Amino acid sequence: MASLNLRTSRREWNDWAGIIFGIAIALAPWIVEEVSNSPAVINAAIAGLIIMVLAEADLVNFRRWLEVCQFAGGIWVAVSPFIFGYGGSGSLRFWHIITGLAVAGVSIFELRQNGKVT
């Protein structure tokens, strides 16, 4: 009978979650219809695309640095509302804070899950 070692087995749902979060971050300004702040829209598109590409690369071949970069991208998205001046109002700030922290959380989870340096 085969045993499943949850600590060392590769779980790809983390990477798919990162891809979905990246898409959500990139499309968030249009979803919540807050496209008047151009720097915020450009930031969302670029950050979402980077997170999505990092998650896709991690899906193909796990590397620790990809998760670290994905964590940094998630933190960047979470603090972006305060950097780009849309942290005071609107639902885009909630969208980015929540999805950014979710990306960072999934990255930390995957880093802890794959504790070995590859």
N, C-alpha and C positions, 0 to 999 in steps of 0.2 A: 504494500500500500504506500503510495507516494505521500510524503508529508510536505506541507506548505510552510516555509519559513517566512513569516511576514516581515521580519526585520531585514532580510537580505534579498527578497524577491523584488523584481522590478515591477512597479505599478505604473502603468501608463496613463491612468486617469488624471494624474497630477499634470502631465504635459498637455492633455486635452483641455483640462480646466484652464491652463495658462493660455492656450490658443483662444479659447472662448472669451476669457477676460481681456485679452489683447484686442480682439474684435470689438468687444463691448466698449472698451476705453476709446478706441479710434472713432467709433460711431456715436458715442455719447452726446456730443454737441448737437447732432441732428436728431437723435432720439428725443432729447428733452427740449429741442427747438431753441437752443441758446447759441447761435452762431454769430452774434454781434461782436464778440471779443476775439478778434483775429489771432492774437498770440495764443490764446487758450485753445482755439480750434486747431492751429498748427501744432501746438504741443501735444494735444490729444491724439492727433493723427500719427505723428512721429513716434510718440511713446507707445501707443497701442501697436503700431507696426513692429517696433523693436521687441516688445514683449512677446508678440505673436511669433516672430522669427526665432527668438531665443527658445521659446517653448517647442517649436517645431524641430529645431536643431537638437534639443535635449531629447525629444521623442525618438529621433534617429539614433543618437548615441549619447548616453549620459556622460556629462563632464561637469565636475564640480563648479568650475568657473562660470558655466552657463547659468546655473542656479543662483550664484552670487550676483551676477549681472541682472538676472530676472528679479531678485530681491531688491536690488538698488533701483531698478525701474519701477517697481511697485511703490517703493517709498517716495520716489520722485513724483509719481502720479498723485499720491496721497497728499503731498505738500504743495503741489502745483497751484491749487486754488488760492493759496496765500501768497505765492510768488507772483502769479500773473494777475492778481487783483480781482478775482471772482469768488473769493472766499466768504464775502459778506452776505451774499444773497443768491437765490436761484437754486435749482435742483441739480445743476451740473456739478456744483461743489460736492454735494452728497454722493453723487454718482462716482466721481473721481476718488473721493476719500475712501469710500467703501470698496470699490474695485481695486484700488491701489493697495489697500491693506490686505485684501483677499489674495492678491498676487504675492505679496510679501509673505503672508502666512503659508500659502501653498509651497513657496520656495523653501521656507524654513523647515516645513514638514518633510519635504523631499530631501533636503540636506541631512536632516537627522535620520531619516529612513535609510539613506545610503551613506552611512558614516565613514565608509572607506574612501580614501583619495584615489581617483582613477586617472 
